[in-house]
Amino acid sequence: MDEAIGPERAERIAEQWRRERPDIDPSPMVPLGRLSQAAQLLSERLAAVFRDHGLGRGDFDVLASLRRSGAPYALTPTALWSQLMLTSGTMTSRLDRLEKNGFITREPSPQDRRAVIVRLTDKGLATVDAAVVDHVANERRILSAFSPGEVEQLSELLARLIVALGQAEGGAPAAKARNAEPPSKSI
């Protein structure tokens, strides 16, 4: 791997800081730099699979939310918005694009003519079903550098980090993160 983009980069940067600023301990830069680098590489690998199916990551997220909702694969825009934590403008833009490409329809709600239901089309269902198979296989390849026990350990450590970061935002002690339940594994 190119040293400029390899895992050594974070260590090299920390060493430069140690040399230039011996009064600080830059050791947190190493794992967090590597985590940031891994997130960027992961994002690129995931996006490639979605592109193969004519989707962006956000498009896949919408289609997957509809698919996971079960037959008839339909939700209100508000239900989608709350699952995906998007602004209404971003949600509208995604829905417009997905509808234009034939992956979803927007129909009047049978319960309330003022409301809209977003529904997967046959094309959307076939696309998300094919994409999720490739997505899970891709994730399995990405994690193949680890044993099953290491994958579980990584998951637990990341869950603790997520909880700690969330608690730090709210001012709660990060130590509670050690005993936190890991997040859902439905990603």
Summary of the structure (lengths in Angstrom):
residues: 187
radius of gyration: 20.8
end to end distance: 28.3
largest distance: 68.0
contacts: 470
relative contact order: 0.08
helix: 66%
strand: 6%
